[in-house]
């Protein structure tokens, strides 16, 4: 399970997706919607944040 987290105007956002592709898609959507500090943590604990640059 891939966990996506970040912050929006209402507070913390925490979501889960079954695949990295789905998690990346959702993370990019969150960034485009104005969420900040968005990251993905994979089942092994690896943290992904590079998608933020691609969403700009």
VEXDREN-2710 file (C-alpha; in Angstrom, 1 decimal):
% VEXDREN-2710
k/r/px/py/pz
1/UNK/0.0/0.0/0.0
2/UNK/1.3/3.5/-0.9
3/UNK/0.5/6.3/1.5
4/UNK/0.0/9.8/0.2
5/UNK/0.1/12.7/2.6
6/UNK/0.1/16.5/2.5
7/UNK/-1.6/19.6/3.7
8/UNK/-4.4/21.7/2.3
9/UNK/-6.3/24.7/3.7
10/UNK/-8.4/22.4/5.8
11/UNK/-5.5/20.5/7.4
12/UNK/-3.7/17.2/6.8
13/UNK/-4.6/15.0/3.9
14/UNK/-3.9/11.2/4.0
15/UNK/-4.8/8.8/1.3
16/UNK/-3.8/5.3/0.2
17/UNK/-3.4/3.7/-3.2
18/UNK/-2.5/0.1/-4.2
19/UNK/0.1/1.0/-6.9
20/UNK/2.8/3.6/-7.3
21/UNK/1.3/4.7/-10.5
22/UNK/-2.0/5.4/-8.8
23/UNK/-0.3/7.1/-5.9
24/UNK/1.7/9.4/-8.3
25/UNK/-1.4/10.3/-10.2
26/UNK/-3.2/11.3/-6.9
27/UNK/-0.2/13.1/-5.6
28/UNK/0.0/15.2/-8.7
29/UNK/-3.7/16.0/-8.5
30/UNK/-3.2/17.2/-4.9
31/UNK/-0.3/19.4/-5.8
32/UNK/-2.3/20.9/-8.7
33/UNK/-5.2/21.5/-6.3
34/UNK/-2.9/23.6/-4.0
35/UNK/-1.8/21.0/-1.4
36/UNK/1.7/21.5/0.0
37/UNK/4.3/19.1/1.4
38/UNK/2.8/16.2/-0.6
39/UNK/4.7/13.0/-0.4
40/UNK/4.3/9.3/-1.0
41/UNK/5.7/6.6/1.2
42/UNK/5.9/3.1/-0.3
43/UNK/5.6/-0.2/1.6
44/UNK/9.4/-0.3/2.2
45/UNK/9.4/3.2/3.7
46/UNK/10.9/5.0/0.7
47/UNK/9.7/8.6/0.4
48/UNK/8.8/10.1/-3.0
49/UNK/8.6/13.9/-3.5
50/UNK/10.0/14.5/-7.0
51/UNK/6.5/14.6/-8.7
52/UNK/6.0/18.1/-7.2
53/UNK/8.4/19.5/-9.7
54/UNK/6.7/17.8/-12.7
55/UNK/3.2/19.2/-11.7
56/UNK/4.3/22.8/-12.1
END
